[in-house]
Amino acid sequence: MFPVSSLPFVDQAIWAESPVAIGVSGGKDSQAAALATFQYLDQLGHQGPRVLVHADLGVVEWKDSLRVCEELAGHLGCELLVVRRKAGDLMDRWEARWRSSVDRYAALETVTLVPCWSTPRMRFCTSELKTHVIQAELRRRYKGQTVINVTGVRREESAARSKSTVADEGAANDSFINWRPIVDWTVREVFSAIDASGLAPHPAYREGGMSRVSCMFCIMSNIADLMAAAAQPESHDLYRRMIGLECDSSFAFQGSRWLGDVAPQLLTSDLHERLIVAKSTALWRTQAEARITEGMLYVKGWPTRMLTDAEADILAGVRAEIGALFGIECAFLDRESIHDRYAELMRQREAA
């Protein structure tokens, strides 16, 4: 096995028999991290609880992901804890986010329509459906204990992850140590460790041609991975459902990249026509919203001030156009009602 990265405070927690929870997705990095962690724990004589934790994201998951996690748990001789978001899976969350965006826009609780998809800068797919549900279950299970939370993050993966630390301690009231034992491993070392264990990596890598395995269609995927995912029959129903949301919302899955363009041969004639309309709608939406000046846009604590008459007129015109484009029954479509609404929102904010 290749060298494991650790720090003194991690080792001290291991010697203190702290529970160790390893997040596993079915992907290569979490698989290798689990194998390396168990070997390191054995070397340090750890006798505390150990558990693998899989956050099930629902219909966006590859069917083999849970099986790979189960085989890994069997190989290591430990429990596999499967957790899920009670309010629905990731696809449910994306769809609900769009419905919420429409409702908030109609009630002038936001200045522009809010994209439904996760983004690299706003990864609620990870924070809400993985981190939150995993940590909530670990707090319940290991109440009052410091938990060593292991992930397979590697610096080689991306520019953002190149800045990852070996480990860090959570907030004072958090009682988590976040440990990244294979942070300096290369992708070659990851696959070598899996092969040496006698296990097989997720078939999506070597059989499906994927470079990363998470959701079938991930916001972080490159075009080659999106095309490889679309080539797998098990992804087709999800693909069409996601294109349906692109069409409803007029927001492309990856900013300027429409998922519907990745495998247009999979679209029904109706979806194909709706996608053409959605792209046109997106253009009209962005042109309309471009009239909103920077000082009018939503910020934390919004609204922070009343609009001028000219700004209220601009917002009224934009809201009328957006409402017509999407069939949204918008309130507050004139200067006076917008001023009244802003005054009401500011009173609510001050009272809170």
C-alpha positions in Angstrom: 0.0 0.0 0.0 1.2 3.5 -0.8 2.0 6.0 2.1 -1.0 7.4 4.0 -1.0 11.0 4.9 -1.8 11.8 8.5 -1.2 14.4 11.3 -0.4 14.1 15.0 -3.9 15.1 16.1 -5.4 12.5 13.8 -3.1 9.8 15.2 -4.0 10.8 18.7 -7.7 10.4 18.0 -7.0 7.0 16.5 -5.0 6.0 19.6 -8.0 7.2 21.7 -10.2 4.7 19.9 -12.3 7.4 18.3 -15.0 6.2 15.8 -13.8 6.2 12.2 -16.4 6.8 9.5 -15.3 6.5 5.9 -17.6 8.1 3.2 -17.9 5.7 0.2 -19.7 6.5 -3.1 -18.8 3.5 -5.1 -16.1 5.6 -6.9 -12.4 4.7 -7.0 -11.1 7.3 -4.6 -13.4 6.5 -1.7 -12.7 2.8 -2.3 -9.0 3.3 -2.2 -9.3 5.6 0.8 -11.2 2.9 2.8 -8.6 0.3 2.0 -5.7 2.6 3.0 -7.5 3.8 6.1 -8.2 0.3 7.4 -4.6 -0.7 6.9 -3.4 2.4 8.7 -5.8 1.9 11.6 -4.6 -1.7 12.0 -0.9 -0.5 12.1 -1.8 2.0 14.9 -3.7 -0.6 16.8 -7.1 1.1 16.5 -9.8 -0.8 18.4 -12.6 1.7 18.1 -15.7 1.6 15.9 -15.3 1.7 12.2 -18.1 2.1 9.6 -18.4 2.8 5.9 -21.1 5.4 5.1 -22.8 5.7 1.7 -25.1 8.6 1.0 -27.7 7.3 -1.5 -28.6 10.1 -4.0 -31.4 8.2 -5.6 -32.2 7.9 -9.3 -29.0 9.8 -10.3 -26.8 6.9 -8.9 -25.4 4.2 -11.0 -27.0 0.8 -10.2 -23.6 -0.7 -9.4 -22.5 2.0 -6.9 -24.3 0.4 -3.9 -23.0 -3.0 -4.9 -19.4 -1.8 -5.0 -19.8 -0.3 -1.5 -21.4 -3.5 -0.2 -18.5 -5.6 -1.6 -16.0 -3.2 0.0 -17.7 -3.5 3.4 -17.7 -7.3 3.1 -14.0 -7.3 2.2 -13.1 -5.0 5.2 -15.5 -6.9 7.5 -17.4 -3.8 8.7 -20.8 -2.3 8.6 -22.0 -0.3 5.6 -24.4 2.5 6.8 -26.6 3.8 4.0 -28.2 7.2 4.6 -30.7 9.2 2.5 -32.2 12.7 2.5 -35.7 12.4 3.9 -37.1 15.1 1.6 -36.2 13.2 -1.6 -33.3 12.4 -3.8 -31.1 14.7 -5.8 -33.4 14.8 -8.9 -36.3 15.7 -6.6 -34.2 18.5 -5.1 -33.4 20.0 -8.5 -37.0 19.9 -9.5 -38.2 21.3 -6.2 -35.6 24.1 -6.5 -37.1 25.1 -9.8 -40.7 25.2 -8.4 -39.4 27.2 -5.5 -37.6 29.6 -7.8 -40.9 30.2 -9.7 -42.9 30.8 -6.5 -40.3 33.2 -5.1 -40.1 35.1 -8.3 -43.8 35.5 -8.5 -43.9 36.9 -4.9 -40.8 39.2 -5.5 -38.7 37.3 -3.0 -35.8 37.4 -5.5 -34.9 39.7 -8.3 -34.1 37.1 -11.0 -35.0 33.5 -11.5 -32.7 31.2 -9.6 -31.1 28.3 -11.5 -32.3 24.8 -10.5 -29.0 22.9 -10.9 -26.1 22.6 -8.5 -22.9 24.4 -9.6 -19.2 24.0 -8.8 -19.5 27.1 -6.5 -22.9 26.0 -5.0 -22.7 22.3 -4.5 -25.8 21.7 -2.4 -25.9 18.2 -4.0 -22.9 17.5 -1.8 -23.7 19.6 1.3 -27.4 18.8 1.6 -27.6 15.2 0.3 -24.2 13.9 1.5 -22.5 16.0 4.2 -25.5 17.0 6.2 -27.3 13.6 6.3 -24.0 11.7 7.0 -22.9 14.0 9.8 -26.4 14.0 11.3 -26.4 10.2 11.5 -22.9 10.1 12.9 -23.8 12.6 15.6 -26.8 10.5 16.6 -24.8 7.3 16.5 -21.7 8.5 18.3 -23.2 11.2 20.5 -20.6 13.1 22.5 -17.6 11.5 20.8 -15.1 12.9 18.4 -15.6 11.2 15.0 -12.9 10.9 12.4 -14.6 11.5 9.1 -12.6 10.1 6.2 -13.0 11.2 2.5 -11.1 10.2 -0.6 -10.3 13.7 -1.7 -7.0 13.9 -3.7 -5.0 17.0 -4.7 -4.4 15.7 -8.2 -8.1 15.8 -9.0 -8.6 19.6 -9.6 -7.2 23.0 -9.0 -9.6 23.5 -6.1 -8.7 20.3 -4.5 -4.9 20.9 -4.9 -5.3 23.2 -1.9 -6.8 20.5 0.3 -5.2 19.8 3.7 -4.4 16.4 5.1 -6.8 17.0 7.9 -8.7 19.7 9.8 -10.8 19.9 12.9 -14.4 21.0 12.7 -15.9 23.8 14.7 -15.7 23.7 18.5 -19.3 22.3 18.7 -18.8 20.0 15.7 -16.6 17.3 17.2 -15.5 16.0 13.7 -12.0 15.5 12.4 -12.0 15.6 8.6 -9.2 13.3 7.4 -8.0 12.9 3.8 -5.5 10.0 4.0 -4.9 9.6 0.2 -4.7 13.3 -0.5 -1.3 13.0 -2.3 -2.0 9.8 -4.2 -2.1 9.7 -8.0 -4.8 8.1 -10.0 -2.4 5.3 -10.9 -1.8 4.6 -7.2 -5.6 4.6 -6.5 -6.3 1.9 -9.1 -3.2 -0.1 -8.1 -4.4 -0.2 -4.5 -7.8 -1.4 -5.5 -6.4 -4.1 -7.8 -3.9 -5.3 -5.2 -6.8 -5.8 -2.7 -8.5 -8.3 -5.0 -11.5 -6.0 -5.5 -12.6 -4.5 -8.7 -13.3 -0.8 -9.3 -16.7 0.4 -10.4 -17.4 -1.0 -13.9 -18.2 2.5 -15.2 -14.4 3.1 -15.3 -13.0 0.3 -17.3 -16.2 -0.9 -19.0 -18.0 2.4 -19.4 -15.0 4.6 -20.2 -15.7 7.1 -17.4 -12.9 9.1 -15.7 -15.0 9.8 -12.6 -17.9 8.0 -11.0 -20.4 9.9 -8.9 -23.9 10.8 -10.3 -24.6 9.4 -13.8 -24.5 13.0 -15.0 -22.4 15.2 -12.7 -22.2 19.0 -12.7 -18.4 18.5 -12.6 -18.2 16.0 -15.5 -16.3 16.9 -18.7 -17.9 16.3 -22.1 -16.3 12.9 -22.6 -17.8 11.6 -19.3 -21.2 13.0 -20.1 -21.1 11.3 -23.5 -19.9 8.0 -21.9 -22.7 8.2 -19.3 -25.3 8.8 -22.0 -24.1 5.7 -23.9 -25.2 3.5 -21.0 -28.8 2.3 -21.3 -29.5 2.6 -17.6 -29.0 6.3 -17.8 -31.5 7.0 -20.5 -34.6 7.6 -18.4 -32.7 9.9 -16.1 -31.2 11.7 -19.1 -34.6 12.5 -20.5 -36.0 13.6 -17.1 -33.0 16.0 -16.7 -33.6 17.4 -20.2 -37.2 18.0 -19.2 -36.0 20.2 -16.4 -33.6 22.0 -18.7 -36.7 22.7 -20.9 -38.9 23.8 -18.1 -36.4 26.1 -16.5 -34.4 27.3 -19.5 -31.2 26.8 -17.5 -28.5 24.6 -19.1 -27.2 21.8 -16.9 -23.6 23.1 -16.9 -23.9 26.8 -17.3 -23.4 27.2 -21.1 -23.5 23.5 -21.8 -26.9 22.0 -22.4 -27.1 18.3 -21.4 -29.7 17.9 -24.2 -26.9 18.5 -26.8 -24.8 15.7 -25.4 -26.9 12.8 -26.8 -29.7 14.4 -28.9 -30.5 10.9 -30.4 -32.0 10.0 -27.0 -34.6 12.7 -27.1 -38.2 12.2 -28.1 -39.5 14.5 -30.8 -41.4 16.5 -28.2 -38.3 16.9 -26.0 -36.3 18.0 -29.0 -38.8 20.7 -29.9 -39.0 21.8 -26.2 -35.3 22.1 -26.0 -35.2 24.4 -29.0 -37.8 26.6 -27.4 -35.9 26.5 -24.0 -32.7 27.8 -25.6 -34.7 30.7 -27.2 -36.4 31.4 -23.9 -32.9 31.4 -22.1 -31.7 34.0 -24.6 -34.8 36.2 -24.0 -34.5 35.7 -20.2 -30.8 36.7 -20.1 -31.5 39.8 -22.3 -34.3 40.9 -20.1 -32.4 40.3 -16.8 -29.4 42.2 -18.2 -31.3 45.4 -17.8 -31.2 45.0 -14.0 -28.3 46.9 -12.7 -25.7 45.4 -10.3 -27.0 47.5 -7.4 -30.5 46.0 -7.8 -29.4 42.4 -7.8 -30.1 40.0 -4.9 -27.4 39.9 -2.2 -27.3 38.5 1.3 -29.7 40.5 3.5 -31.7 41.7 0.5 -33.2 44.2 0.2 -30.7 46.5 1.7 -32.3 49.7 0.3 -35.4 51.0 -1.5 -35.2 51.3 -5.3 -35.3 54.5 -7.1 -38.3 55.2 -9.3 -36.2 54.5 -12.4 -35.0 51.2 -10.9 -38.5 50.2 -9.9 -39.7 50.9 -13.5 -36.9 48.7 -14.9 -37.8 45.8 -12.5 -41.5 46.1 -13.3 -40.7 45.8 -17.1 -38.4 42.8 -16.6 -40.9 41.0 -14.4 -43.6 41.5 -16.9 -41.4 40.0 -19.7 -40.2 37.1 -17.5 -43.7 36.3 -16.4 -45.0 36.2 -19.9 -42.1 34.0 -21.0 -42.7 31.4 -18.4 -46.4 31.8 -17.8 -45.7 33.0 -14.2 -48.5 34.9 -12.6 -46.3 37.7 -11.1 -47.4 40.2 -8.6 -45.8 43.6 -8.3 -45.6 44.7 -11.9 -45.6 48.5 -11.5 -43.6 51.2 -9.7 -45.9 51.7 -6.8 -46.5 48.0 -5.9 -42.7 47.4 -6.2 -42.0 50.2 -3.8 -44.6 48.9 -1.4 -43.2 45.4 -1.6 -39.6 46.5 -0.9 -40.8 48.5 2.1 -42.6 45.4 3.4 -39.6 43.2 2.9 -37.3 45.7 4.7 -39.7 45.8 7.6 -39.7 42.0 7.8 -35.9 42.0 7.7 -35.5 44.6 10.4 -38.1 42.7 12.6 -36.1 39.5 12.1 
